């Protein structure tokens, strides 16, 4: 089953409408998690686009639309109340879109290390193989929004919960460490000099990581409530 089909099933169950009713799945939505009961989805549509989509697709008039905002996000909550097969039902769709510029400004002030997290590998190369601080700043300024985006959640082999950015970082670090260990094992064993990550030019390697990560992030979180039946 594809993602769109899963989303259709979830929307149908949330709204408890008849099988004849047609609801089109949000085009680019993906589940935040594959845990049972997940009600959170990610999208690169803006909050306004998501609102317009559901107002046109859901065959009921909202009871209330509430605007939501904080220091880094803007969005809304659409609340519904209508009569269904089990009685009057109440449910909602909450949508929040990250305002990337505001998010960057916020974390530059309060937690700059978070913004720097995807760039640690690239930063290690500054001063080696002709890569300057100016080169690094150019890449950082272009992609500094990466830590502000939303990433899908997964469970690793040890049962730990981590997002897609952390998984990709682990993948790249593991591959690089394996490469370095291979170089050490194949070198002159009479010279016990450890091989470090700066012993070869990994600038393009970490640029590849940043470009791959850039294709994974989302800006909008969509949370569906479960339908409450009012007796």
N, C-alpha and C positions, 0 to 999 in steps of 0.2 A: 504494500500500500504506500502511496506517495504522501508527502506532507499535506498537500491540499485536501486529500481525502480524509486524513486524520482531523484536519481543522473543521471540515464540514461536519464530521461526526460529533465533535466537541460542541460546536455551535448549536447543532440540532438538539443535543442533550441538554444544553444550558437553557435554551429557550422553550423546550418541550412543545414544539409545534408539530403539526401533522406531517406525515411523510410526503404529502403532496406539495408542501411549501418548499420553495427553492431559495437557498442562501448560498451565494458565491463566496468561496474562501478568499481571505485577504491574500493578494497575489504573492507577496514575498515572505509571508510569515513563517517562522520556524519555531519549534518548541524550545523554550529555555532549558528544559530538562526532560529526560525520558523516564523520570520517576513516575510511578503510578499516581494518578490524580493531579498531574501537573496542570495548572490553569494559567500559566504565564507563557507568553509568546513574544518573540522579538521580530522587529521589522525595520526596514530603512525608509519606510514611508513616514512623513511627519505626522504629528498629532492631528493637525487640521485635515490632512488627507485621509487618515484613518476614520476620523469623525464623519467626514463626508461620505466615505464608503459605507459605513454601517447605517447611517441615516437613510441612505438610498436602498440598502439591501434588506434591512430588518423590517418586516411588515407591521410594526407597531410604533406608535408615536411615543417618544420618551416622556416619562413623567417629569424628569428634571435633568438639565445639563449643567454641571458645575465646573467652572474653570479652576484649574489647579496650577500652582507654581511654587517654586522655591528658588534657592540661589543658583541652581544649575539646570533645572528642568522646567518645562511648561507642558500643560496638557489639560485634560478634562476627565470628568466622570459622567457617563451617561447612565441614568437610572431608569429602569423600566418597571411598570406595574400593569399587568393585564390578566384577563381571565383565561386560564388554560384548562386542559382536560382534568387536572386534579384540583382546580380551584384557582383563586387569585394568586398570582405569582409575582415575586419581587426579585430582581437581579440587576446587575450593573456591569458595565465595561469601563475599566479605568485605563487611561492611556497617558503615558509620560514620555516626552521627547527631550533628549539631552540637548541643551544649547551649548554647542562645543566651545565657542569663544568664551562664554561665561564660565564654563567648567574649567577651561585652561587657566583663566584668570584666578579662579577660586583656589585651585590646587597650587598654582605658582606662589600664592600667598601663604597657604596653610599646610601644604604637603608636597613640596616640589619633588621629593624622592619618588612619589607615586608616578608623576609624569615621566621621570627619567627611567623607570623600570624597564621598558622595552629596549632601551638604548645602551644598557650596560656593556654588552658585548662590543658594540661599535666604539664606545667610549674608551675601552681598553686599548684600542688601536691608535689613539691619538698620540702623536710623537714617534710613531713607528712607521717605517716604510713610506715616509713622506706624507702621512695623513696629519693635517693640522687641526687645531681647535676650531678654526674657521670652517674647515670641511665638516666637522662634526656639528657645529651650530647650524649650518645650512640644512643638513638632514633633519636635525632635531626640530627646527622651526617648521619644516614642511610636514612632519608627522607627529607633532607633539600631542595631538588629540587622541592618539591611540589608547592611552590609559583611561580616557573619558568614555570610550565606547563600551557597549554591552557585549558579552560573549556567552555562548552556550555553555552549560554546565555538564560535566561528565563525571563518572566514577572511575578511578584508575584501578589497576590490578590489585592494589592493596586495600581497596574499599574507601579511599579518600576522595572527597568531593573537590574538584578543581575546575576552573573555567578553561575555555579553549586557548586563551593567551598563555596561561601557565603550562598547559600541555604542550603547546608548540615550543615554548622556551625550553622545557625539559628535553624535547626531541632534539633541538638544535645543540644544546649543551652536551647531551649524551653522544651525539654523532661526532662532535668536535673532540670530546675527550677520548673517544675510541680511536680517532685519527691520530691524536697526539701520542697515545699509548703505543700505537702501531709504529710510529716513527721512533719512539724510544727503544722498542724491542728490536727494530731492524738496524739500529745505529751501532756505533763502536762501544761495546760493553766495557771496554777498559777505561772509558772516560765517563765517570758517574755524574754527568751534568744533566739535571732535569730539563725536559723540554716544556716550555710554557706556551700559553696561548699567543704570546707575542713573537714566538719563534718563526712564525710565517704570517704572511699577509692575509688576514681573515676579513678584511674590510667588505669585500663583495659578498662574502658568506653571510655576514650580519645584515647587510643591505637586503639580501634575499629573505632573511627572517622578517624584517620590517615590512617588505612588500607582501609577503604571504599573510602576515598578521593583518595588514590593512584590508585584505579581502574578507576577513572573518568577522569584523565588528559590525554592530548594529547601533542605531541611535534611539530607537523607540521600544518601550516596554508596554505590552498589552496584558492586562490582568482581568480574567473573567471570574465573576463571582458565581457561586452555585445558586440555583433558583430556590428561593424559600416560598413554600406554599402557605398562604394566609387563609386560615379557616374562617 
